[in-house]
């Protein structure tokens, strides 16, 4: 058969195998970063059948890559790789070095220029893709060279000159190829495992925080909705108009989130509003309509007879800040009499969301209402309040476990939750955490391979010297043109062979030791990662400054104890406390002193409450929470704490006098009267009452 046709047919065979490997056995490292090993068989075609056969197999292998990635660029890079490697090898450049030169000089720069035109990714991810191309090329080239050594000579139509004439060079080259393959394999497997664990941590973390934010927003709205409904029900029972207006004022002042409240008749005319001073200005303003007939929070309750929660909008009359309207209808004997409405301040929701444990370095939050208007957005996202926001899902090159979007030129993984009001809660996380892990591991691998290459160059040099010395002595005697007999006995020849065998055994043992060391390093890295996971779990449970429970963990454990106490009818109390004038401590003594004061309060809480079996947590900033049970005199317990706090904290040898305002919601009789969230709301209300009445107060309410 014609040699050209034979080369084409064998190229088709090698290409078919390469295509199957590329399409069905692609190894995904991270997202769209994939190791393709089909090029091994293309290089085998090059080594055994020549350049034409290799180019034919390249076309077929590249077609499989195109089907897998939908990117025709691989036709160019893989064909160019074969041509450049063949050209350099014909000029006595070792194949592995030739492939390294191709990727550094041609492949990576060409990819760096072309890839941004077809995929829109950050530079860090593009660097990762380029590093993957280089390592992928080295891996399949090294595998192809090793497999070539195993192919029978009868299969080879092309004579490939050895990479080196010396024994030392050949031993070094083959040994280093084995190191390349084993090192890359172990390192890539370890990196994949690490990335999967980090990816799962991101997924679990932002999903948990999204669920928490959904509950926070639901509780926030329900608290104020219940307040409006209770006000409406209380007004029904009071015939006196003056008393109704007084109840309206008290409710607005008791719930700081209500920026204003109003009472309207059946025709939509505003009868009264609070704060009274703003309502008086509204009445005296001829340009402001005195009725609310055009507002959904009026005509919806009028039409349905049910309570109503509006989407976010900007107020008028009482102010122009973003608000949410919560209204309840007055219906008497089936006849609509009007509404009572509270305007809920959106910034109040913002303050609540900011208290959640979002990591600002890698995570962001957006909360939108049922009309996709922004109620809250993390500062780094630069989204306008009440602006429209719906994330557009982009092709995800990082992971298949989470959707990807782009905000202000940043790629962000995100998860979404929908609360009871139809609000969208988005928690975003930067994929840079996983990308950086890969890049760091690749840098470590590169340094490691360089050091191993230097080490093996020295070892093989000494090995070749010990192996060749007896043979060189024999060669010198053979070159001597005298009749003197050879000064080499059979015993010496046996020793030389034994020496060669011993040295080969030593080389093998060195390889085994290296692999064992590499495996040990993998195990150590795995143990380090498990220890890091334990630390992360502790950080997720505790406040880093005080080592008290963080807010989420405290709420979970306190709610569990609350339900147990409700079942056993055990008296309990929730104490919310806030350091008075803490800002002055930071301003006058500095933030390190403020942090030390926070730690002192945490330590005293542990000594005074936690050692007695009570729960203690840091709620955020200078606010703390304590859940106590089976205590007869809660006031005495907290008064002792206040007395101890007055002289407890010392900074640089100086006593820092501190006081705390406290709100205590106690349950001693009403064991079926509400939820834990209601108990938190009562304690928070009492805390604000203590602060509003002069601070260093204890406000307690027992049910």
NORNOR-V518831 format. One record per helix or strand. SS is the DSSP state (~ for helix, > for strand). FROM is the first residue (numbers start at 1). LEN is the number of residues. If there is no record, write none. Layout:
ss=SS from=FROM len=LEN
ss=SS from=FROM len=LEN
This chain:
ss=~ from=3 len=22
ss=> from=27 len=4
ss=> from=33 len=3
ss=~ from=39 len=11
ss=~ from=51 len=19
ss=~ from=73 len=17
ss=~ from=95 len=24
ss=~ from=123 len=28
ss=~ from=153 len=3
ss=~ from=167 len=71
ss=~ from=241 len=14
ss=> from=258 len=8
ss=> from=269 len=6
ss=~ from=276 len=9
ss=> from=291 len=1
ss=~ from=296 len=9
ss=> from=308 len=2
ss=> from=313 len=2
ss=> from=322 len=11
ss=> from=335 len=11
ss=~ from=346 len=9
ss=> from=363 len=6
ss=> from=373 len=5
ss=~ from=379 len=3
ss=> from=388 len=1
ss=> from=394 len=1
ss=> from=403 len=5
ss=> from=410 len=9
ss=> from=424 len=7
ss=~ from=432 len=48
ss=~ from=490 len=52
ss=> from=542 len=1
ss=> from=549 len=1
ss=~ from=551 len=18
ss=> from=572 len=8
ss=~ from=582 len=8
ss=~ from=591 len=18
ss=~ from=610 len=3
ss=> from=615 len=6
ss=> from=623 len=7
ss=~ from=634 len=12
ss=> from=650 len=2
ss=> from=654 len=2
ss=> from=660 len=8
ss=~ from=676 len=17
ss=> from=698 len=5
